[in-house]
Amino acid sequence: MMRKDRLDGAGVAMLLGVQALLAFNQIIIAGVNKGLQPVFFAGLRSALAVVFVWAFLSWRGRPPRLSRAALGPGLLIGALFAVEFICRFVARDLTAGGRASVLLFSMPVWFAAMAHFGLEERVTVQKAVGLALAFAGTAWAILGGTQGGEGSLAGDLCAIGAAIFWAATAFVARRPVMRAEGPEVQLFWMIVVSAPLLLLASAFFGPLIRDLQPIHIVGLVFQSTVVVAGGFIAWLWLMSVYPSSTVAAFSFLTPVLAILLGALVFGETLSAAILGPAALVATGIVLINRHAPPRRG
C-alpha cells in the first residue's frame, strides 16, 4: 500500500483499536499468570506465535526467510525480546496493571537516549522537555507508593527493565541489517529466538503450572494469535504506511486505557499516585514524538 503523509479516518480507527487491544492485553496477562508461571507463559506464547505468524505470512504469499547475513543481529534482537518479556510478565505478576503500564511505556524515553548516541537522532529542546516529564512520571510512580499493596519495588524495577529492553529491541531493529529485513521478518526473528530462551529460563522461576483452568488456555491462544500475529503485525503495518512519529504518539493511550481497565476489572485504585505519573509520562511521550514547529527567519 502507498505510504501516506498523514493519518486518515481508517488509520485513526485502526490505531485506536490496536491501542485498546494492547491495553486489554495487560488484563489478559494478569489473568493467565494465575494459571501459568509468567515466564513459561511468555515462552509458550512465542512458540505458538511462531506457528501462527508463519501461517499468516505464508497465507499472504510471503513466508519468512531468515538470511545468513542477519544471523547475528537476529539472534541479538530475539534475545533482547526474551529478556524484555521476562521482565514484562514478572512485573505484571508483582505490581498493578496500570502502574506497570506507566513504567513500561516509558520506553520512548530510553529509546530517545539510545537513538541520540547510536542513530544520530538528536534530542531537541522539545524532546528534552518530554524526556524530563516522562522521567519525572517514572520516578513519581516508583517513589509515590500505592494504596492497598498494589505495587512493589521488584515489580516496578522489572517494568522499567522491560521498557529498557523494549527500547534496545527497537534500537537493533533500526540498525541497517535488521532494517533491511523488514518488520515482519524482524518479528519472526524475535519469536523464533525468544521461544526456546524463555522456555529454558522458566525453569528458574518456580512451578510451571499454577491453577490452570480452561480460561487460561483461551488467554494463551488469544495472546499468540490476536496480540502477536494480529496486533503486532497491525502495528508494524501502521508504522510502514503512516508517519511513524504520529503512530508512536498514540502510545500514550495504552497506559491510560490500561489504568482504566485495571480499575474496572480488578478494582485497582485510581489515585494521584498513579494518575499523576500517567499524565506526565503521556505528556512526555507526546512531546518526544511531535514535530517541532519550523523556525522563522
RODO-2510 file (C-alpha; in nm, 4 decimals, decimal comma):
residues 297
     n   res          X          Y          Z
     1     m     0,0000     0,0000     0,0000
     2     m     0,1161     0,3542    -0,0773
     3     r     0,2745     0,5386     0,2134
     4     k     0,0638     0,8311     0,3417
     5     d     0,1870     1,1612     0,4844
     6     r    -0,0863     1,1902     0,7466
     7     l    -0,3451     0,9845     0,9315
     8     d    -0,6831     0,9350     0,7680
     9     g    -1,0038     0,8082     0,9260
    10     a    -0,9156     0,4439     0,8686
    11     g    -0,5715     0,4940     1,0226
    12     v    -0,7112     0,6632     1,3332
    13     a    -0,9723     0,3896     1,3796
    14     m    -0,7108     0,1131     1,3413
    15     l    -0,4710     0,2882     1,5811
    16     l    -0,7419     0,3227     1,8441
    17     g    -0,8236    -0,0455     1,8019
    18     v    -0,4584    -0,1516     1,8402
    19     q    -0,4118     0,0668     2,1497
    20     a    -0,7287    -0,0729     2,3081
    21     l    -0,6017    -0,4250     2,2316
    22     l    -0,2633    -0,3557     2,3937
    23     a    -0,4344    -0,2110     2,6998
    24     f    -0,6691    -0,5088     2,7263
    25     n    -0,3625    -0,7283     2,6841
    26     q    -0,2491    -0,6215     3,0322
    27     i    -0,5682    -0,7724     3,1733
    28     i    -0,5138    -1,0953     2,9778
    29     i    -0,1575    -1,1269     3,1126
    30     a    -0,2790    -1,0813     3,4696
    31     g    -0,5436    -1,3479     3,4231
    32     v    -0,3220    -1,6101     3,2573
    33     n    -0,0483    -1,5516     3,5178
    34     k    -0,2852    -1,7072     3,7717
    35     g    -0,2793    -2,0357     3,5798
    36     l     0,0719    -2,0376     3,4315
    37     q     0,4069    -1,9186     3,5576
    38     p     0,4694    -1,5827     3,3813
    39     v     0,7978    -1,6710     3,2062
    40     f     0,6642    -2,0119     3,0994
    41     f     0,3541    -1,8343     2,9700
    42     a     0,5760    -1,5945     2,7690
    43     g     0,7704    -1,8861     2,6195
    44     l     0,4581    -2,0773     2,5217
    45     r     0,3174    -1,7614     2,3677
    46     s     0,6266    -1,7102     2,1500
    47     a     0,6322    -2,0789     2,0498
    48     l     0,2684    -2,0747     1,9416
    49     a     0,3144    -1,7355     1,7757
    50     v     0,5885    -1,8835     1,5536
    51     v     0,3286    -2,1165     1,4033
    52     f     0,0594    -1,8515     1,3675
    53     v     0,2895    -1,5812     1,2256
    54     w     0,4439    -1,8280     0,9790
    55     a     0,0957    -1,9381     0,8721
    56     f    -0,0211    -1,5787     0,8346
    57     l     0,2777    -1,4736     0,6246
    58     s     0,2578    -1,7898     0,4142
    59     w    -0,1106    -1,7230     0,3521
    60     r    -0,0083    -1,3801     0,2231
    61     g     0,2418    -1,5471    -0,0083
    62     r     0,5409    -1,4161     0,1864
    63     p     0,6715    -1,6972     0,4104
    64     p     0,9510    -1,5657     0,6350
    65     r     1,3066    -1,6351     0,5187
    66     l     1,5874    -1,5947     0,7716
    67     s     1,9030    -1,4837     0,5926
    68     r     2,2556    -1,5751     0,6986
    69     a     2,3545    -1,2064     0,6844
    70     a     2,1023    -1,1277     0,9592
    71     l     2,2014    -1,4190     1,1864
    72     g     2,3959    -1,2131     1,4429
    73     p     2,1501    -0,9223     1,4680
    74     g     1,8595    -1,1681     1,4529
    75     l     1,9874    -1,3667     1,7495
    76     l     2,0501    -1,0417     1,9368
    77     i     1,7058    -0,8966     1,8740
    78     g     1,5454    -1,2269     1,9766
    79     a     1,7495    -1,2426     2,2990
    80     l     1,6575    -0,8830     2,3860
    81     f     1,2939    -0,9629     2,3163
    82     a     1,3162    -1,2634     2,5518
    83     v     1,4649    -1,0599     2,8380
    84     e     1,2080    -0,7868     2,7793
    85     f     0,9246    -1,0325     2,8237
    86     i     1,0787    -1,1949     3,1297
    87     c     1,0773    -0,8504     3,2887
    88     r     0,7365    -0,7597     3,1469
    89     f     0,5493    -1,0715     3,2590
    90     v     0,7133    -1,0854     3,6015
    91     a     0,6327    -0,7156     3,6512
    92     r     0,2680    -0,7788     3,5760
    93     d     0,2756    -1,0628     3,8318
    94     l     0,4191    -0,8376     4,1039
    95     t     0,2551    -0,4997     4,0567
    96     a    -0,0746    -0,3469     3,9465
    97     g    -0,1560    -0,3389     3,5753
    98     g    -0,1922     0,0377     3,5407
    99     r     0,1259     0,1025     3,7365
   100     a     0,3228    -0,1496     3,5284
   101     s     0,1931     0,0096     3,2078
   102     v     0,3021     0,3589     3,3126
   103     l     0,6570     0,2350     3,3712
   104     l     0,6604     0,0051     3,0676
   105     f     0,5520     0,2830     2,8353
   106     s     0,8453     0,4965     2,9374
   107     m     1,0153     0,3024     2,6537
   108     p     1,0342     0,6077     2,4211
   109     v     1,2438     0,7856     2,6855
   110     w     1,5081     0,5131     2,6813
   111     f     1,4871     0,4768     2,3042
   112     a     1,5410     0,8509     2,2537
   113     a     1,8583     0,8327     2,4622
   114     m     1,9858     0,5326     2,2628
   115     a     1,8966     0,6949     1,9301
   116     h     2,0723     1,0179     2,0269
   117     f     2,4061     0,8393     2,0589
   118     g     2,3634     0,5412     1,8258
   119     l     2,1342     0,6541     1,5428
   120     e     2,2203     1,0239     1,5195
   121     e     1,8613     1,1214     1,6006
   122     r     1,9416     1,4204     1,8159
   123     v     1,7370     1,5137     2,1213
   124     t     1,5939     1,8617     2,0599
   125     v     1,4827     2,1045     2,3322
   126     q     1,1244     1,9902     2,2846
   127     k     1,2256     1,6257     2,3142
   128     a     1,4380     1,7074     2,6198
   129     v     1,1317     1,8576     2,7890
   130     g     0,9377     1,5432     2,7007
   131     l     1,2161     1,3258     2,8417
   132     a     1,2191     1,5257     3,1655
   133     l     0,8429     1,4957     3,2079
   134     a     0,8429     1,1232     3,1354
   135     f     1,1348     1,0579     3,3701
   136     a     0,9544     1,2589     3,6407
   137     g     0,6457     1,0463     3,5905
   138     t     0,8511     0,7268     3,6146
   139     a     1,0177     0,8422     3,9373
   140     w     0,6849     0,9527     4,0837
   141     a     0,5265     0,6148     4,0066
   142     i     0,8085     0,4324     4,1901
   143     l     0,8503     0,6657     4,4875
   144     g     0,4905     0,7794     4,5315
   145     g     0,3640     0,4435     4,6560
   146     t     0,0173     0,2989     4,6132
   147     q    -0,2722     0,2113     4,8364
   148     g    -0,3704    -0,1422     4,9276
   149     g    -0,0343    -0,3029     4,8476
   150     e    -0,0893    -0,2754     4,4733
   151     g     0,2759    -0,2083     4,3875
   152     s     0,6190    -0,3415     4,4791
   153     l     0,9735    -0,2201     4,4202
   154     a     1,0669    -0,5501     4,2499
   155     g     0,7693    -0,5221     4,0151
   156     d     0,8486    -0,1578     3,9377
   157     l     1,2118    -0,2386     3,8559
   158     c     1,1043    -0,5275     3,6315
   159     a     0,8672    -0,2940     3,4457
   160     i     1,1471    -0,0406     3,3924
   161     g     1,3770    -0,3233     3,2789
   162     a     1,1117    -0,4299     3,0283
   163     a     1,0963    -0,0730     2,8958
   164     i     1,4753    -0,0573     2,8539
   165     f     1,4970    -0,3925     2,6740
   166     w     1,1988    -0,2970     2,4585
   167     a     1,3894     0,0174     2,3592
   168     a     1,7013    -0,1901     2,2892
   169     t     1,4957    -0,4221     2,0666
   170     a     1,3662    -0,1224     1,8708
   171     f     1,7214     0,0148     1,8506
   172     v     1,8537    -0,3078     1,6946
   173     a     1,5560    -0,3140     1,4562
   174     r     1,6552     0,0328     1,3326
   175     r     2,0142    -0,0679     1,2602
   176     p     2,0959    -0,1239     0,8885
   177     v     2,0963    -0,5063     0,8748
   178     m     1,7679    -0,5659     1,0559
   179     r     1,6054    -0,2643     0,8961
   180     a     1,6691    -0,4220     0,5554
   181     e     1,4942    -0,7414     0,6703
   182     g     1,1617    -0,5627     0,7155
   183     p     0,9241    -0,5534     1,0158
   184     e     0,7563    -0,8914     0,9607
   185     v     1,0866    -1,0802     0,9456
   186     q     1,2090    -0,8811     1,2473
   187     l     0,9067    -1,0062     1,4416
   188     f     0,9715    -1,3622     1,3257
   189     w     1,3337    -1,3433     1,4495
   190     m     1,2043    -1,2172     1,7851
   191     i     0,9622    -1,5021     1,8471
   192     v     1,1762    -1,7812     1,6956
   193     v     1,4728    -1,6947     1,9179
   194     s     1,2778    -1,5944     2,2285
   195     a     1,0621    -1,9105     2,2468
   196     p     1,3388    -2,1567     2,3475
   197     l     1,5151    -1,8969     2,5639
   198     l     1,2006    -1,8209     2,7609
   199     l     1,1038    -2,1866     2,7982
   200     l     1,4524    -2,2691     2,9310
   201     a     1,4551    -1,9665     3,1634
   202     s     1,1149    -2,0594     3,3057
   203     a     1,2769    -2,3476     3,4965
   204     f     1,4319    -2,0874     3,7315
   205     f     1,1065    -1,9119     3,8191
   206     g     0,9196    -2,1764     4,0131
   207     p     0,6494    -2,4291     3,9188
   208     l     0,5370    -2,4019     3,5583
   209     i     0,1702    -2,4698     3,6330
   210     r    -0,0257    -2,2804     3,8952
   211     d    -0,4041    -2,3170     3,8994
   212     l    -0,4521    -2,3904     3,5302
   213     q    -0,8083    -2,3563     3,4042
   214     p    -0,9561    -2,3640     3,0511
   215     i    -0,9878    -1,9847     3,0535
   216     h    -0,6095    -1,9566     3,0891
   217     i    -0,5592    -2,1697     2,7756
   218     v    -0,8001    -1,9393     2,5935
   219     g    -0,5941    -1,6413     2,7085
   220     l    -0,2719    -1,8043     2,5878
   221     v    -0,4167    -1,8701     2,2432
   222     f    -0,5596    -1,5174     2,2324
   223     q    -0,2129    -1,3786     2,3074
   224     s    -0,0440    -1,5917     2,0408
   225     t    -0,2962    -1,5161     1,7682
   226     v    -0,4713    -1,1842     1,8200
   227     v    -0,1988    -0,9973     2,0102
   228     v     0,1163    -1,1233     1,8353
   229     a     0,0080    -1,2486     1,4922
   230     g    -0,2627    -0,9808     1,4737
   231     g    -0,1875    -0,6796     1,6922
   232     f     0,1905    -0,6688     1,6483
   233     i     0,1687    -0,7064     1,2694
   234     a    -0,1088    -0,4443     1,2547
   235     w     0,1140    -0,2047     1,4493
   236     l     0,4079    -0,2718     1,2164
   237     w     0,1820    -0,2200     0,9161
   238     l     0,0640     0,1147     1,0531
   239     m     0,4248     0,2175     1,1064
   240     s     0,5021     0,1318     0,7428
   241     v     0,2060     0,3232     0,5931
   242     y     0,1620     0,6301     0,8170
   243     p     0,4202     0,8712     0,9661
   244     s     0,5984     0,6751     1,2382
   245     s     0,6167     0,9696     1,4796
   246     t     0,2406     1,0194     1,4546
   247     v     0,1717     0,6499     1,5085
   248     a     0,4140     0,6356     1,8032
   249     a     0,2450     0,9339     1,9687
   250     f    -0,0686     0,7230     2,0093
   251     s     0,1244     0,5020     2,2542
   252     f     0,0204     0,7328     2,5361
   253     l    -0,3309     0,5884     2,5095
   254     t    -0,2201     0,2397     2,6147
   255     p    -0,1210     0,3115     2,9778
   256     v    -0,4212     0,5407     3,0232
   257     l    -0,6582     0,2744     2,8929
   258     a    -0,4802     0,0052     3,0971
   259     i    -0,5283     0,2090     3,4158
   260     l    -0,8988     0,2458     3,3463
   261     l    -0,9343    -0,1246     3,2631
   262     g    -0,7398    -0,2168     3,5774
   263     a    -0,9853    -0,0153     3,7843
   264     l    -1,2899    -0,1627     3,6104
   265     v    -1,1762    -0,5281     3,6107
   266     f    -0,9609    -0,5578     3,9256
   267     g    -1,0809    -0,2611     4,1310
   268     e    -0,7325    -0,1052     4,1338
   269     t    -0,7148     0,2376     4,2952
   270     l    -0,7422     0,5431     4,0702
   271     s    -0,5421     0,7851     4,2858
   272     a    -0,2963     1,0685     4,2231
   273     a    -0,0149     0,8183     4,2869
   274     i    -0,0929     0,6535     3,9528
   275     l    -0,2954     0,9126     3,7575
   276     g    -0,0295     1,1820     3,8073
   277     p     0,2577     0,9680     3,6703
   278     a     0,0344     0,8549     3,3839
   279     a    -0,0326     1,2162     3,2860
   280     l     0,3370     1,3092     3,2993
   281     v     0,4539     1,0055     3,1015
   282     a     0,1785     1,0581     2,8422
   283     t     0,2641     1,4268     2,8003
   284     g     0,6330     1,3439     2,7711
   285     i     0,5723     1,0807     2,5026
   286     v     0,3595     1,3257     2,3009
   287     l     0,6341     1,5899     2,3133
   288     i     0,9033     1,3371     2,2191
   289     n     0,7144     1,2281     1,9087
   290     r     0,5703     1,5624     1,7922
   291     h     0,7458     1,7570     1,5202
   292     a     0,8823     2,0904     1,6395
   293     p     0,7434     2,3935     1,4515
   294     p     0,9823     2,5277     1,1850
   295     r     1,1933     2,8261     1,2756
   296     r     1,1269     3,1561     1,1026
   297     g     1,3739     3,3917     0,9607
***
